[in-house]
Amino acid sequence: MPYPYHIEDINRFASDNPKGFADMCEAIYTRKVGEAAAMIKERSEFSRVVFLSGPSGSGKTTTAHKICSALGRIGIRAHTISLDKYYLKQNKETGPLTDDGEIDLESPLCLDLKLLNEQFSALNRGEEVLIPHFNFLLQARDPEHEMLLRLADDEVAIFEGIHALNDMLTTEHPEAFKLYISARSDIEKSGDVWFKRTWTRLLRRVVRDELFRGYGASQTLRMWANVRDGEKKYISPFKYKADILFDSSMGYEV
């Protein structure tokens, strides 16, 4: 487990040298990104596909793009692809349902798993694939934003999403490099947890939804219980399959 942060240390750093504190936290994060990139490069001889998973608010997309940049600096061209592109339009007759009969939007069965597995194998063979694009506003695939992709020997594709480590994807591709990312450090005072790691992710999601999804904080909070249920059912059970457990928490965030 990662070491917890301590409120006493955070307050001292924030008072004495806030910029230095933020820079220190960012430097630790950057070091971890570089270490992940080096391991991916080493594994790329065996697999051109990388799986990056983590719960909501873990920093998957941000970290995937930073790893791509770090790989570029060591001679590997990387592409990052969101599993959201592989969503399928759902209905109550054919889609996965929750216990109360609503569509289970947290389920991996909302993805086109057959296409994903086919394309993972094709990319590893050096073949060209057509990456789909799902438009959530239209609830349909958008052909205008589909993308052709073929990986050369010095290229990898990072597929990031909450279900990237699910057995439905990884069982057929055991050679792929796997990362699990989350804010994994609590904030403590005198040995007691004062601010849980899950709250860090919730605050990140509140900010993201407000800025980029058009949701207010109250709507995000109403959704959070269902999100957490989905994490416990579909995400957390697979995290120890990862080659790296990446802690994205930063002491200055709170």
Buried (B, 14 or more C-beta within 10 A) or exposed (E): EBEBBBBEEBEEBBEEEEEEBBEBBEEEBEEBBBEBBBBBBEBBEEBBBBBBBBBBBBBBBBBBBBBBEBBEEEEBEBBBBBBBBBBBEBEEEEBBBBEEEEBBBBBBBBBBBEBBBEBBBBBBEEEEBEBBBBEEEEEEBBEEEEEEBEBEEEBBBBBBBBBBBBEBBBEBBEEBBBBBBBBBBBBBBEEEEBBEBBBBBBBBBBEBBBEEEEBEBEBBBEBBEBBBBBBEEBBBEBBEBBBBBBBBBBBBBB
